[in-house]
Amino acid sequence: MVLLMAAGGALYGISQHGLSAATALYGAMAGVLVGCTPIVAIALLLYWLSRR
């Protein structure tokens, strides 16, 4: 799942800014961040609700 998000981000970065190692790397990092944010938010929300 994480690899899929990284690949998607890398492909998006390359398509927007041209092919380079830095673009692929930053795109992959951004893809993972964007993909993980909702998962982390939901996990934190569930944890907070379970503590109440």
C-alpha positions as CSV (number, residue, x, y, z in Angstrom):
1,M,0.0,0.0,0.0
2,V,2.8,2.4,1.0
3,L,4.8,1.4,-2.1
4,L,1.7,2.1,-4.3
5,M,1.3,5.6,-2.8
6,A,5.1,6.3,-3.2
7,A,5.0,5.1,-6.9
8,G,1.9,7.3,-7.6
9,G,3.6,10.3,-6.0
10,A,6.8,9.7,-7.9
11,L,4.9,9.4,-11.2
12,Y,2.9,12.6,-10.5
13,G,6.1,14.5,-9.6
14,I,7.8,13.3,-12.8
15,S,4.8,14.2,-15.0
16,Q,4.7,17.7,-13.5
17,H,8.3,18.6,-13.3
18,G,10.2,16.3,-15.6
19,L,12.3,13.2,-15.1
20,S,15.0,13.5,-12.4
21,A,16.0,11.6,-9.3
22,A,15.1,14.5,-6.9
23,T,11.7,14.9,-8.5
24,A,10.9,11.2,-8.1
25,L,12.2,11.2,-4.5
26,Y,10.2,14.2,-3.5
27,G,7.1,13.0,-5.3
28,A,7.4,9.6,-3.6
29,M,7.8,11.3,-0.1
30,A,4.8,13.5,-0.8
31,G,2.7,10.6,-2.0
32,V,3.4,8.6,1.2
33,L,2.7,11.7,3.3
34,V,-0.6,12.4,1.6
35,G,-1.6,8.7,1.7
36,C,-0.7,8.2,5.4
37,T,-2.3,11.4,6.7
38,P,-5.9,10.2,6.7
39,I,-4.9,6.8,8.2
40,V,-3.0,8.5,11.0
41,A,-5.9,11.0,11.6
42,I,-8.4,8.1,11.8
43,A,-6.2,6.2,14.1
44,L,-5.7,9.2,16.4
45,L,-9.5,9.9,16.4
46,L,-10.3,6.3,17.3
47,Y,-7.6,6.3,20.1
48,W,-9.0,9.6,21.5
49,L,-12.6,8.2,21.4
50,S,-11.6,5.0,23.1
51,R,-9.9,6.9,25.9
52,R,-13.0,9.0,26.8
